[in-house]
């Protein structure tokens, strides 16, 4: 057997990559949205709570979409298995 047969190929499940990256980017997006709402609010008031909530939802959903896209790209690029030329000729 050739040494290429003994190499281990890591295949990433696309659903795991999309879920993981979506979650991570969603949390970061929500935190960025809250920080932006606090920074841009002219004064501290009860309205700040509403602004932070809306900004967290907006940033979180944008992060989930972006993370899902990045996770899907990552899974496709890392999950592609290229067969050696010697195996194709045997089949």
C-alpha positions in Angstrom: 0.0 0.0 0.0 1.1 3.5 -0.7 1.7 6.0 2.1 -1.2 8.1 0.7 -3.7 5.4 1.8 -2.7 5.8 5.4 -3.2 9.5 5.6 -6.2 10.6 7.6 -8.6 13.0 5.9 -10.7 15.2 8.2 -14.2 15.8 6.9 -16.2 18.5 8.6 -19.9 18.1 8.7 -21.4 21.2 7.0 -24.3 21.5 9.5 -21.8 21.6 12.4 -19.7 24.3 10.8 -22.8 26.4 9.9 -24.3 26.1 13.4 -21.0 26.8 15.2 -20.0 29.8 13.1 -23.5 31.2 13.1 -23.6 31.0 16.9 -20.2 32.6 17.3 -20.8 35.4 14.9 -24.3 36.0 16.3 -23.0 36.5 19.8 -20.3 38.9 18.5 -22.9 40.7 16.4 -25.2 41.1 19.4 -22.4 42.5 21.5 -21.3 44.9 18.8 -24.9 46.1 18.4 -25.2 46.7 22.2 -21.9 48.6 22.3 -23.0 50.7 19.3 -26.3 51.5 20.9 -24.7 52.6 24.2 -22.1 54.7 22.4 -24.6 56.4 20.1 -27.3 57.1 22.7 -27.1 60.8 23.7 -28.1 60.2 27.3 -28.7 57.3 29.7 -32.4 56.8 30.0 -35.0 54.0 30.0 -35.0 54.2 26.2 -31.4 52.9 26.2 -32.7 49.5 27.2 -35.0 49.4 24.1 -32.2 50.6 21.9 -29.9 47.9 23.2 -32.5 45.2 22.7 -33.2 46.3 19.1 -29.4 46.6 18.4 -28.8 43.1 19.9 -31.4 41.5 17.7 -30.2 43.4 14.6 -26.5 42.6 15.2 -27.2 39.1 16.3 -29.3 38.2 13.2 -26.7 39.8 10.9 -24.0 37.8 12.7 -25.9 34.6 12.4 -26.3 35.1 8.6 -22.7 36.0 8.2 -21.5 33.1 10.4 -23.7 30.7 8.5 -22.1 31.8 5.2 -18.6 31.6 6.5 -19.3 28.2 8.1 -20.7 26.9 4.8 -17.7 28.1 2.9 -15.4 26.6 5.4 -17.2 23.3 5.4 -17.2 23.0 1.6 -13.5 23.9 1.3 -12.3 21.6 4.1 -14.8 18.8 3.3 -13.8 18.2 -0.3 -12.0 14.8 -0.7 -9.8 14.5 -3.7 -9.1 10.9 -4.6 -5.6 10.0 -5.8 -5.2 9.2 -9.5 -4.2 5.6 -8.7 -7.6 4.9 -7.1 -9.5 6.2 -10.1 -7.7 3.9 -12.5 -8.5 0.9 -10.3 -12.2 1.5 -10.2 
